[in-house]
């Protein structure tokens, strides 16, 4: 999951160390990295398909969930920015913020790994429509055909 955070984190590091004082930049980069790990683990938990290898069936897009998730994240970010600015000014608040982010990252990672180990979490290469008629394959003698 860390690999998905590295590109944005690197660009942010270059910009922040150029613009902001080094302590504020370093504190923000630590918080940004932890928050990125949390988001990556939450977004990829239960991911069962390899991108661009699955056929697309109309009506299966979770666009409404993506919209609501982005909207909720933006509302959360408005509060989080104010909290982070106050935390960067006080070492005690910064330590509390880092502890909360570390616990949240650990919980998100545990959740993603536990969902990946479920029996139905195998990779799928094709999505199949549910059959209209489901045959039970029962015979008069009571045995099923192999």
N, C-alpha and C positions, 0 to 999 in steps of 0.2 A: 504494500500500500504506500510505502514511503516513496517509491519510484514515481507515483502519480503526483506527488506533492512537490518534488524537486524542481521542475521547470519554473513554476510560478514563484516558488520560494527563492530561487536564484535571482530571477529578475527583480523581485522585491528587495532582495539584499543589496543588489547593486544600486538601485534607486534610493533606498533608505539610508545607506551609509554615505551617499553623496549629499543628501538633503538634510538629514536629521543628525542630532548628536549621537555618538556611538552607543551610549547606554540606552537611549530610547529606541534606537534602531535594533539593537540586539534583543531587547525585551519584546518588542513587537514581532521580531522574526521567530522567537521561541514560541510565542502565543500563536502566531500564524501557522507555524509548522504543526503544532499540536492540534489546532482546529482543522487543518487540512487532513491530518491523519484520521480525525474523528469523522469528517465528511466522507472521505474515501472508504472507510470501513462501513459506514452506514449505507452508502450508495451501492457498494458491491456485495453486501451480504445477501445471500440467496441467489446470486447471479449464476445462472445455469447455462447460458448460451455463449458461444464464441461469436463475437461481432462479425457481421457480414457473411456468416455461414448458414444462417437460418432463413427459411422462407418467411415472408411476411404475410400474415393473414389479416385482412381488414377487420377493424373493430377491436383489435387486441392491443392497441397503443395505450399506454398509461399516461396520456398527455394531461388529463385532468389532475392526476396525482402529482405530476411534475410541476404543474402550474401552482397548485396549492402549497407544495413543498417550497418552491422558490419564494412565493409570497410570504409564507411563514418565516423563512430564513431572513428575508429582508426586514421584516418587523423585529425579529430577534436581534439583527445586526445593529439596528438603531440604538437599542439598549446596551448591547455589548460594547459598542464603540465608546460610549460615555463611561462605562465601567472600566474599560481598559485604559483610557486616558487618566482616570483617577488612580488606577493601580500602578501605572508607570511612574507616578509621582511619589508613591510610598512603597518602600521595600516590603513592609508587612502585607499590604494589600496585594502586591505583586506575587508574593509567596502563596497567598491564599488562592489567587487566580490560577497560578501554575498548578497548585495541588488539585483544584477542581478540574482543570483541563486534563491533567494526567489521569485522574480517576475516570473521567468521561472517556478518554482515549482507551484506557484499559477495558472498560465496560463495552465499548463499541467493538474492540478487537475480539473480546471473548464472545460477544453475540455473533459476530461474523463467522468466527471459527466454529462455533457450536452449530450454526445453521448450515455451514458447509459440510459438516459431518453427518447430516441427516441422510437416511437411505434414499429419499427422493431427490437428493441434490446432485444427481449425476448429470453429466453434460448432455445437452440435447442439440442435435444438429438440424433437425427439421421439426416444425410444429405441425401436428396433424389435427384435422377437424375431428370432433367427436362424431362417431358413426350415428346415422339417423336411426338405424335398427341395430339392436345389440342381440346377437344370437347366443343362446346358452349352450349350444352344441350338446344337447341331451338326447340320448337314444332310448329306445323302448327297454333295452336290457339294463338300463341304469348306469352303464359305463360311458365315460367320455372318450371321444376319439383322440388319439395321440397326435 
